Amino acid sequence: MAMEDSPHPPKLSIIIPAYNEAHRLPESLRQLRVWLNEQPYFSEVIVVDDGSTDDTAKVVRSAMTEWATLSLHSASHAGKGAAVRDGARAAHGELVAFADADFSMPVCELERLRLASEEIAGIAIASREASSARRYGEPWYRHAMGRVFNRIVQILVLPGIQDTQCGFKCMPRDIALTLCTQQTISGWGFDVELLAIARRHGFAVREVPIPWYYMANSRVRLGRDTFSMLREALTIRTKMRRGDYDPTGASSDASEAPLLEMRNTHAR
């Protein structure tokens, strides 16, 4: 159902951070629009162009001519985290979802994230590691490096969360805005920081198992980006110990943080 048919704010805002995604966006936007038109609620889609040097903005503007609830926000190149924050601040929906431009999970999985977020009144995160999740086509070495990184993140920052890095998340808009006010990391580690802040605020988080398809032209560069994410995880750990993410500013050790809700939502 198109939002232009409704006088009410959208139920769901979908934020797509995009850096040089002119090649992948046309098909992703096509699939997303088809799926949204089948839903019984109103939605908006916000593409945040993170200073692309290709035709990303042109692709989105072209789609906007026939899609009234699609919008483009342009920014200087600052990283995925900064782009997501810009999109969340511009969103009007009751719920805000973050989605990678390649849609490496089927578009319809957004509905499972939405329902999980509503059920717990908190944050639903797509997980490639939760029970019943499936990975397709991923090289073994990428999976291995991802598991090593996750293990380090669990030790340093977020015990119990199996997959912080999957780029699909959904949460109430007020929670998204709360997290944005304290987030500082704009690179790949922003997902870890987002969940660390959520833990400090006591927001419920649920991992939702998804089918996930490896995209050969992934933006993640194994060597440099993995090192950068590890450095950012250490920075987040330091901030947690200082109490930078606490609602009251009171310092406490990471192990004292409220436990997140970790129930898995099984695939239909």
C-alpha positions as CSV (number, residue, x, y, z in Angstrom):
1,M,0.0,0.0,0.0
2,A,1.6,3.3,-1.1
3,M,2.0,5.9,1.6
4,E,0.9,8.6,-0.8
5,D,-2.6,7.2,-0.4
6,S,-2.6,7.9,3.4
7,P,-2.8,11.1,5.4
8,H,-1.2,9.3,8.3
9,P,2.5,8.9,9.1
10,P,4.1,5.7,7.8
11,K,4.2,2.5,9.9
12,L,7.7,1.7,8.7
13,S,10.6,3.8,7.5
14,I,13.4,1.8,5.7
15,I,16.8,3.4,5.7
16,I,19.3,2.3,3.0
17,P,22.8,3.7,3.4
18,A,24.4,3.7,-0.1
19,Y,28.0,4.3,-1.2
20,N,28.6,3.8,-4.9
21,E,25.6,1.5,-5.3
22,A,24.3,2.6,-8.7
23,H,24.7,-1.0,-10.0
24,R,22.8,-2.8,-7.2
25,L,20.2,-0.2,-6.2
26,P,17.8,-0.5,-9.3
27,E,17.0,-4.2,-8.6
28,S,17.0,-3.8,-4.8
29,L,14.6,-0.8,-5.0
30,R,12.4,-2.7,-7.6
31,Q,12.0,-5.7,-5.2
32,L,11.4,-3.5,-2.2
33,R,8.7,-1.5,-3.9
34,V,6.9,-4.6,-5.1
35,W,7.0,-6.0,-1.6
36,L,5.9,-2.8,0.1
37,N,2.9,-2.4,-2.3
38,E,1.7,-5.8,-1.0
39,Q,1.7,-4.7,2.7
40,P,-1.4,-3.5,4.5
41,Y,0.4,-0.5,6.0
42,F,2.1,2.6,4.8
43,S,5.9,2.9,4.5
44,E,8.6,5.2,3.4
45,V,12.1,4.5,2.0
46,I,15.0,6.8,2.6
47,V,18.2,6.2,0.6
48,V,21.2,8.1,2.2
49,D,23.9,8.7,-0.4
50,D,27.1,8.6,1.5
51,G,29.1,10.8,-0.8
52,S,29.0,8.4,-3.8
53,T,31.2,9.1,-6.8
54,D,29.0,7.1,-9.2
55,D,25.4,7.5,-10.3
56,T,23.8,6.4,-7.0
57,A,22.0,9.7,-6.6
58,K,20.8,9.7,-10.2
59,V,19.4,6.2,-9.9
60,V,17.4,7.1,-6.8
61,R,16.1,10.3,-8.3
62,S,15.0,8.4,-11.4
63,A,13.1,6.0,-9.2
64,M,11.6,8.9,-7.2
65,T,9.7,10.1,-10.3
66,E,7.3,7.1,-10.0
67,W,7.6,6.4,-6.3
68,A,6.3,9.2,-4.1
69,T,7.4,7.7,-0.8
70,L,11.0,7.2,-1.8
71,S,13.4,10.0,-0.9
72,L,17.1,10.7,-1.3
73,H,19.3,12.3,1.4
74,S,22.8,13.3,0.2
75,A,25.8,13.7,2.5
76,S,29.6,13.9,2.3
77,H,31.3,10.5,2.6
78,A,31.5,9.8,6.3
79,G,30.8,6.1,6.6
80,K,27.9,3.7,6.9
81,G,27.2,4.6,10.5
82,A,26.9,8.3,9.8
83,A,24.6,7.5,6.8
84,V,22.3,5.4,9.0
85,R,22.1,8.1,11.6
86,D,21.2,10.7,9.0
87,G,18.4,8.5,7.7
88,A,17.0,7.7,11.2
89,R,16.8,11.4,12.0
90,A,14.9,12.0,8.8
91,A,12.5,9.1,9.3
92,H,8.8,9.6,10.2
93,G,7.7,5.9,10.7
94,E,6.6,4.3,13.9
95,L,9.4,1.8,13.3
96,V,12.7,2.3,11.6
97,A,14.5,-0.4,9.7
98,F,18.1,-0.4,8.4
99,A,18.8,-2.3,5.2
100,D,21.9,-2.9,3.1
101,A,21.6,-1.8,-0.5
102,D,22.4,-5.2,-1.8
103,F,19.5,-6.9,0.1
104,S,21.5,-10.0,0.8
105,M,18.5,-11.3,2.6
106,P,15.1,-11.6,0.9
107,V,13.1,-8.4,1.1
108,C,10.1,-10.3,2.8
109,E,12.3,-10.9,5.9
110,L,11.7,-7.3,6.8
111,E,8.2,-8.3,7.9
112,R,9.6,-10.8,10.4
113,L,11.9,-8.1,11.8
114,R,9.0,-5.7,12.0
115,L,6.8,-8.2,13.9
116,A,9.6,-9.1,16.3
117,S,10.4,-5.5,17.0
118,E,6.7,-4.8,17.8
119,E,6.4,-7.9,20.0
120,I,9.3,-7.0,22.2
121,A,8.9,-3.2,21.8
122,G,12.7,-3.2,21.1
123,I,15.3,-4.0,18.6
124,A,15.1,-6.9,16.1
125,I,18.3,-7.8,14.4
126,A,18.7,-10.1,11.5
127,S,21.1,-13.0,12.4
128,R,23.0,-15.3,10.1
129,E,24.1,-17.4,13.2
130,A,20.9,-17.9,15.2
131,S,19.2,-21.3,15.1
132,S,17.6,-22.1,11.7
133,A,19.5,-19.3,10.0
134,R,21.0,-20.2,6.6
135,R,24.0,-18.8,4.7
136,Y,24.3,-19.3,0.9
137,G,27.5,-19.0,-1.2
138,E,29.8,-17.5,1.4
139,P,33.5,-18.5,1.1
140,W,34.7,-20.4,4.1
141,Y,37.4,-17.9,5.0
142,R,34.9,-15.0,5.2
143,H,32.7,-17.0,7.5
144,A,35.7,-18.0,9.6
145,M,36.9,-14.4,9.9
146,G,33.4,-13.2,10.8
147,R,33.2,-15.8,13.6
148,V,36.6,-14.7,15.0
149,F,35.5,-11.1,15.0
150,N,32.2,-11.9,16.7
151,R,34.0,-13.9,19.4
152,I,36.2,-11.0,20.1
153,V,33.1,-8.7,20.2
154,Q,31.4,-11.0,22.6
155,I,34.4,-11.1,24.9
156,L,35.0,-7.3,24.9
157,V,31.5,-5.8,24.5
158,L,28.4,-7.9,23.8
159,P,28.3,-11.4,25.3
160,G,25.5,-13.5,23.9
161,I,24.9,-11.8,20.6
162,Q,25.8,-14.2,17.8
163,D,25.7,-11.7,14.9
164,T,26.2,-8.0,15.3
165,Q,27.2,-7.2,11.8
166,C,24.3,-8.2,9.6
167,G,23.0,-5.0,8.1
168,F,19.3,-5.5,8.7
169,K,17.8,-4.2,11.9
170,C,14.4,-2.8,13.0
171,M,13.4,-0.8,16.1
172,P,10.8,1.8,17.3
173,R,11.7,5.3,16.1
174,D,12.1,6.6,19.6
175,I,14.7,4.0,20.3
176,A,16.5,4.7,17.1
177,L,16.7,8.4,17.9
178,T,17.9,7.7,21.4
179,L,20.7,5.5,20.1
180,C,21.6,8.2,17.5
181,T,22.2,10.8,20.2
182,Q,25.0,8.8,21.7
183,Q,26.5,7.1,18.7
184,T,29.9,8.3,17.6
185,I,31.3,5.6,15.3
186,S,30.7,6.1,11.6
187,G,32.5,3.1,10.2
188,W,31.7,-0.6,10.2
189,G,31.8,-0.8,14.0
190,F,28.7,1.3,14.3
191,D,26.5,-1.9,14.6
192,V,28.5,-3.0,17.7
193,E,28.2,0.5,19.2
194,L,24.5,0.7,18.5
195,L,23.9,-2.6,20.4
196,A,26.2,-1.6,23.2
197,I,24.2,1.6,23.8
198,A,21.0,-0.4,23.6
199,R,22.3,-2.7,26.3
200,R,23.2,0.2,28.6
201,H,19.7,1.6,28.2
202,G,18.1,-1.8,28.9
203,F,16.3,-2.1,25.5
204,A,15.2,-5.6,24.5
205,V,17.1,-7.1,21.5
206,R,16.1,-10.2,19.7
207,E,18.1,-12.1,17.0
208,V,15.9,-13.2,14.1
209,P,17.4,-16.0,12.0
210,I,17.3,-15.3,8.3
211,P,18.4,-16.8,5.0
212,W,21.4,-14.8,3.8
213,Y,23.1,-14.8,0.4
214,Y,26.7,-13.9,0.0
215,M,27.3,-11.0,-2.5
216,A,30.7,-11.3,-4.3
217,N,31.1,-7.5,-4.6
218,S,30.7,-6.9,-0.8
219,R,32.0,-3.6,0.4
220,V,33.8,-5.2,3.4
221,R,37.6,-5.5,2.8
222,L,38.7,-8.4,4.9
223,G,42.1,-7.1,6.0
224,R,41.7,-3.3,6.6
225,D,38.1,-3.3,7.6
226,T,38.5,-6.2,10.1
227,F,41.4,-4.4,11.8
228,S,39.3,-1.2,11.8
229,M,36.4,-3.0,13.4
230,L,38.5,-4.5,16.1
231,R,40.0,-1.1,16.9
232,E,36.5,0.3,17.1
233,A,35.4,-2.6,19.4
234,L,38.2,-1.6,21.8
235,T,37.1,2.0,21.6
236,I,33.5,1.0,22.5
237,R,34.7,-1.1,25.4
238,T,36.6,1.9,26.7
239,K,33.5,4.1,26.4
240,M,31.4,1.5,28.2
241,R,33.8,1.3,31.1
242,R,33.7,5.1,31.3
243,G,30.0,5.2,31.3
244,D,29.7,7.2,28.1
245,Y,26.7,5.2,27.0
246,D,24.8,5.2,30.3
247,P,21.5,7.0,30.5
248,T,22.6,8.6,33.8
249,G,26.3,8.9,32.9
250,A,27.2,6.6,35.8
251,S,30.2,4.3,35.0
252,S,29.9,0.6,35.3
253,D,31.7,-2.5,33.9
254,A,30.3,-4.1,30.8
255,S,29.5,-7.3,32.7
256,E,27.0,-5.4,34.8
257,A,24.9,-4.4,31.8
258,P,21.3,-5.7,31.7
259,L,21.0,-8.9,29.7
260,L,19.4,-8.5,26.3
261,E,16.5,-10.7,25.3
262,M,18.0,-13.3,23.1
263,R,15.1,-15.5,22.2
264,N,15.3,-16.6,18.6
265,T,12.3,-16.1,16.2
266,H,12.2,-19.3,14.1
267,A,11.7,-19.1,10.4
268,R,8.2,-19.7,9.2
